[in-house]
Amino acid sequence: MATERERYFFDLNGYLLLKGALSRDEVSDINAAIDSLLPIQPGQWRGYVHGHNYADDDGINLQQIYEGGEAFEKLIDHPSWIEKVKYFVGGADTFDYNHGPLFIDENFANIRGPGEAIGLHSGGHEGTKRNQFRFYNGRFQCGQINILMALTDIGPGDGSTMIVPASHKAHFPHPDRHRHAMKAEIASVDNVEGAVNIYMDAGDALLFVDALSHGSAERINSGERRIIVFRYGPSWGNFRYGYQVSDELTARLTPERLQIVRPQTPLRPS
């Protein structure tokens, strides 16, 4: 559950930084598991993990990363954030008890090197139901809560996540959006007025509502920036890109994790 302080600042700013959400051993295990899946190119598969990117200069995504082994499965209902996610998505008493409160519609690792970034996107002005911020009848009812986990230290020059605080409540698009959007003239959030860098140590996690305007700075340092993103929403959601959970994964998940990755058991004629 979120504390009174977390509730206030999430409502105000649209995000929370969860320091030390993952232990050093967890980060090490996750990075080793990613190494075992590399190299991978967009369109290639490693088992049920799929190489993907949004544009040509935003790094490589390993989609359906929870299919990549136990190190990733543990993230599905990780105790550092799962109760907070439930609270901000809506709380267990607001959902269909038969199917549980949550669904992960996208989960991926992202690896980004020098010269790569992702442009400014989202914002409250869009009003998109899938990622909306909403508080109604005394409850948060957010359409999508993201958990972004740092697997490497991310400081100045490392391509940090950047957000525009409170933009989840904006009624108008950011004035610089057209120049800094994905695939635009400057496809990063560097020098966008009002945007702030979120510097993270390996193991920190950023919880934010997807309606928040966000993107990243361009990485100018050598080496890699590694993160994982899990996107949680209501149990009635569906996969963003049409992926499906493998039978192998469903067979080895705990009941609690299975309910999040597959809230509804497929109903077929006998």
Secondary structure, DSSP 8 states (H G I E B T S, - for coil): ---HHHHHHHHHHSEEEETT-S-HHHHHHHHHHHHHH-S--TT-EETTEEEE-SSTTS-EEEESGGGG-HHHHTTTT-TTTHHHHHHHHT-GGGS-TTT-S-EEEEEEEEEE-TT----BB--GGG--GGG---EETTEE--S-EEEEEESS-B-TTB--EEE-TTGGG-SS--TTHHHHBTTSSS-S-TT-TT-EEE-B-TT-EEEEETTS-EEE--B-SSS-EEEEEEEEE-TT---SS-----HHHHHHS-HHHHHHH-SS------
